Amino acid sequence: MIRLKNVEMEYDNGTKAIRGITLSIDDGEFVFLVGPSGSGKSTIIKLLTGEVEPSAGRIMINGFSVSNISGRQIPLMRRTLGVIFQDFRLIDQKTVYENLEFVMRAVGASPKAIRERISYVLDLVGLQRKAKSYPTELSGGEQQRVAIARALVNNPNTIIADEPTGNLDPDRSLELMSLLVKINQLGTTVVVVTHEKDLVNRFGKRVITIESGHVVNDSVGRYVGGHIHG
């Protein structure tokens, strides 16, 4: 569950990125976060992952208060989140399996749990046969699916995908978004930041539109030129 209440974010250089946003995302929801470049979408991602702290307001993420979280709790909060980056951020010197294993070892998972969970997530994203491949041997779409598997491997409550289709062609983008919908149907909350109107319009999910640091629309429907059509 994600709650933002009267959240503001002003950077040290005086840029006001977020101007009093209040919104809630319930467990199990699938939400598109959309808006033009510079609207504040990236700042919201940084706030949700604890990379930056809000200048004002409160943020609750999966039972943690980001505004007054202790340093010791930040890793625990981040374990409830799986983040998918546009640039994948895979380790080229490690195989697909080793990339996932690395993330699970970081949280102290047992060898048995690692084997079973990696097998499950690779099956889910359709990459069972690529476990021994290196990222450089994969297509862009396959690399993005590894990034999704890595985000899922520690069984987070919530997946946050930051422009996950930015480097993919339309067919791969649709395939990837369909995979995220499938993951959502299995019970994981999914928040997708994107500017791709056509993709958003295909799925009929909740769409939160951000402009100039404000929520200007929040409804289920279509994203067309900054406006939602239900």
VEXDREN-2710 file (C-alpha; in Angstrom, 1 decimal):
% VEXDREN-2710
k/r/px/py/pz
1/MET/0.0/0.0/0.0
2/ILE/1.3/3.4/-1.0
3/ARG/0.1/6.7/0.5
4/LEU/1.3/10.2/-0.3
5/LYS/-0.2/13.0/1.7
6/ASN/0.5/16.7/0.9
7/VAL/3.9/15.7/-0.5
8/GLU/6.2/18.4/-1.7
9/MET/9.7/18.1/-3.1
10/GLU/12.1/21.0/-3.7
11/TYR/15.7/20.3/-4.7
12/ASP/18.7/22.1/-3.4
13/ASN/18.9/24.2/-6.5
14/GLY/15.4/25.6/-5.9
15/THR/13.5/23.4/-8.4
16/LYS/10.0/22.6/-7.1
17/ALA/9.5/19.1/-8.6
18/ILE/6.4/18.1/-6.5
19/ARG/3.8/20.5/-5.3
20/GLY/1.4/19.1/-2.8
21/ILE/0.5/15.7/-4.1
22/THR/-1.9/13.4/-2.3
23/LEU/-2.7/10.0/-3.6
24/SER/-3.2/6.3/-2.6
25/ILE/-2.4/3.1/-4.3
26/ASP/-3.9/0.0/-2.7
27/ASP/-2.4/-3.5/-2.5
28/GLY/-3.0/-5.4/-5.7
29/GLU/-3.6/-2.3/-8.0
30/PHE/-2.1/-1.8/-11.4
31/VAL/-1.4/1.9/-12.0
32/PHE/0.1/3.9/-14.8
33/LEU/1.8/7.1/-13.8
34/VAL/2.0/9.4/-16.8
35/GLY/2.9/12.9/-17.7
36/PRO/5.2/15.0/-19.9
37/SER/8.9/15.2/-19.4
38/GLY/9.8/17.2/-16.4
39/SER/6.3/16.8/-14.8
40/GLY/7.7/15.1/-11.6
41/LYS/7.3/11.4/-12.5
42/SER/11.0/10.6/-11.9
43/THR/11.0/12.5/-8.6
44/ILE/8.0/10.4/-7.4
45/ILE/10.0/7.2/-8.2
46/LYS/12.9/8.6/-6.1
47/LEU/10.6/9.4/-3.3
48/LEU/9.0/5.9/-3.3
49/THR/12.3/4.1/-3.3
50/GLY/13.7/6.3/-0.5
51/GLU/16.4/7.8/-2.8
52/VAL/15.3/11.3/-1.7
53/GLU/13.2/12.6/1.2
54/PRO/10.2/14.9/0.7
55/SER/10.6/18.5/1.7
56/ALA/7.1/18.3/3.2
57/GLY/4.2/15.9/3.6
58/ARG/4.1/12.2/4.5
59/ILE/4.8/9.0/2.5
60/MET/3.9/5.5/3.6
61/ILE/5.1/2.5/1.7
62/ASN/4.0/-1.0/2.7
63/GLY/3.8/-0.1/6.3
64/PHE/7.0/2.1/6.4
65/SER/7.0/5.9/6.9
66/VAL/9.5/7.3/4.4
67/SER/9.5/10.7/6.1
68/ASN/11.0/9.5/9.4
69/ILE/12.4/6.1/8.6
70/SER/15.6/5.0/10.4
71/GLY/18.7/4.0/8.4
72/ARG/18.3/0.5/9.7
73/GLN/14.7/0.2/8.2
74/ILE/15.5/1.5/4.7
75/PRO/16.8/-1.9/3.5
76/LEU/13.7/-3.6/5.0
77/MET/11.4/-1.1/3.2
78/ARG/13.3/-1.6/-0.1
79/ARG/12.9/-5.3/0.1
80/THR/9.1/-4.7/-0.2
81/LEU/9.8/-3.0/-3.5
82/GLY/11.1/-4.4/-6.8
83/VAL/12.3/-1.7/-9.2
84/ILE/12.7/-2.1/-12.9
85/PHE/14.9/0.5/-14.6
86/GLN/14.8/1.6/-18.2
87/ASP/18.5/0.9/-18.6
88/PHE/18.2/-2.7/-17.1
89/ARG/21.3/-2.3/-14.8
90/LEU/22.3/-5.9/-15.2
91/ILE/25.8/-7.1/-14.3
92/ASP/27.4/-8.1/-17.7
93/GLN/30.0/-10.3/-16.1
94/LYS/27.4/-12.5/-14.4
95/THR/25.0/-15.0/-16.1
96/VAL/21.2/-14.5/-15.9
97/TYR/21.1/-17.0/-13.0
98/GLU/24.0/-15.2/-11.2
99/ASN/22.4/-11.8/-11.6
100/LEU/19.3/-13.1/-9.8
101/GLU/21.4/-15.1/-7.3
102/PHE/23.3/-12.0/-6.4
103/VAL/20.1/-10.1/-5.4
104/MET/18.9/-13.1/-3.3
105/ARG/22.2/-13.6/-1.5
106/ALA/22.2/-9.9/-0.5
107/VAL/19.1/-10.5/1.7
108/GLY/20.5/-13.8/3.1
109/ALA/18.4/-16.3/1.2
110/SER/19.3/-20.0/1.6
111/PRO/20.8/-21.9/-1.3
112/LYS/17.6/-24.0/-1.5
113/ALA/15.4/-20.9/-1.6
114/ILE/17.6/-19.3/-4.2
115/ARG/17.3/-22.4/-6.5
116/GLU/13.6/-22.7/-6.2
117/ARG/12.7/-19.0/-6.5
118/ILE/15.0/-18.4/-9.5
119/SER/13.6/-21.4/-11.3
120/TYR/10.1/-20.0/-10.6
121/VAL/10.7/-16.4/-11.8
122/LEU/12.6/-17.5/-14.9
123/ASP/9.7/-19.7/-15.8
124/LEU/7.3/-16.8/-15.2
125/VAL/9.2/-14.5/-17.5
126/GLY/9.8/-17.2/-20.1
127/LEU/13.6/-17.3/-19.8
128/GLN/14.2/-20.8/-18.3
129/ARG/16.6/-21.7/-21.2
130/LYS/18.6/-18.5/-20.8
131/ALA/19.8/-19.1/-17.2
132/LYS/23.4/-19.6/-18.3
133/SER/23.5/-16.8/-20.8
134/TYR/25.2/-13.5/-20.2
135/PRO/23.2/-10.2/-20.6
136/THR/25.3/-9.3/-23.7
137/GLU/24.1/-12.5/-25.4
138/LEU/20.4/-11.5/-25.0
139/SER/18.1/-9.2/-27.0
140/GLY/16.9/-6.0/-25.5
141/GLY/13.5/-7.6/-24.7
142/GLU/15.2/-10.5/-23.0
143/GLN/17.4/-8.2/-20.9
144/GLN/14.3/-6.3/-19.8
145/ARG/12.6/-9.6/-18.8
146/VAL/15.7/-10.5/-16.7
147/ALA/15.3/-7.1/-15.1
148/ILE/11.7/-8.0/-14.3
149/ALA/12.8/-11.4/-12.9
150/ARG/15.4/-9.6/-10.7
151/ALA/12.8/-7.2/-9.4
152/LEU/10.5/-10.2/-8.6
153/VAL/13.1/-12.6/-7.1
154/ASN/12.8/-11.4/-3.5
155/ASN/9.0/-11.6/-3.7
156/PRO/8.2/-7.8/-3.2
157/ASN/4.7/-6.5/-2.4
158/THR/5.2/-3.8/-5.1
159/ILE/6.9/-3.5/-8.5
160/ILE/7.8/0.0/-9.7
161/ALA/8.7/0.1/-13.4
162/ASP/10.4/3.3/-14.6
163/GLU/9.9/3.7/-18.3
164/PRO/10.3/-0.1/-18.8
165/THR/9.6/0.0/-22.5
166/GLY/11.7/3.0/-23.4
167/ASN/14.3/0.9/-25.3
168/LEU/12.0/-1.6/-26.9
169/ASP/10.1/-1.7/-30.2
170/PRO/6.2/-1.7/-30.1
171/ASP/5.8/-5.5/-30.2
172/ARG/8.3/-6.1/-27.4
173/SER/6.7/-3.2/-25.4
174/LEU/3.3/-4.8/-25.6
175/GLU/4.7/-8.2/-24.6
176/LEU/6.5/-6.7/-21.6
177/MET/3.4/-4.8/-20.4
178/SER/1.3/-7.9/-20.8
179/LEU/3.9/-9.7/-18.5
180/LEU/3.5/-7.0/-15.9
181/VAL/-0.3/-7.4/-16.1
182/LYS/0.2/-11.1/-15.5
183/ILE/2.4/-10.4/-12.5
184/ASN/-0.2/-8.0/-11.1
185/GLN/-2.9/-10.7/-11.5
186/LEU/-0.7/-13.0/-9.3
187/GLY/-1.1/-10.4/-6.5
188/THR/1.7/-8.0/-6.8
189/THR/1.0/-4.2/-6.9
190/VAL/2.4/-2.7/-10.1
191/VAL/3.2/1.0/-10.8
192/VAL/4.4/1.8/-14.3
193/VAL/5.9/5.2/-15.2
194/THR/5.6/5.8/-18.9
195/HIS/4.9/8.4/-21.6
196/GLU/3.7/5.9/-24.1
197/LYS/0.0/6.8/-24.6
198/ASP/-0.8/3.9/-27.0
199/LEU/0.3/1.3/-24.5
200/VAL/-1.6/2.9/-21.7
201/ASN/-4.7/3.1/-23.8
202/ARG/-4.6/-0.6/-24.6
203/PHE/-4.9/-1.8/-21.0
204/GLY/-7.7/0.3/-19.5
205/LYS/-6.1/0.5/-16.1
206/ARG/-6.0/3.3/-13.5
207/VAL/-4.1/6.3/-14.9
208/ILE/-2.6/9.0/-12.7
209/THR/-1.5/12.1/-14.7
210/ILE/1.2/14.4/-13.3
211/GLU/1.8/17.9/-14.7
212/SER/4.1/20.5/-13.2
213/GLY/4.3/18.6/-9.9
214/HIS/0.5/18.2/-9.5
215/VAL/-1.9/15.3/-10.0
216/VAL/-4.2/16.7/-12.7
217/ASN/-6.2/13.5/-13.3
218/ASP/-6.7/10.2/-11.6
219/SER/-9.2/7.8/-13.2
220/VAL/-9.6/4.5/-15.1
221/GLY/-9.4/5.1/-18.8
222/ARG/-7.3/6.4/-21.6
223/TYR/-4.4/8.8/-21.6
224/VAL/-4.8/11.2/-24.5
225/GLY/-2.7/14.4/-24.6
226/GLY/-2.6/15.0/-20.9
227/HIS/-6.3/14.2/-20.4
228/ILE/-8.0/11.0/-19.4
229/HIS/-11.0/9.7/-21.3
230/GLY/-12.8/7.0/-19.4
END
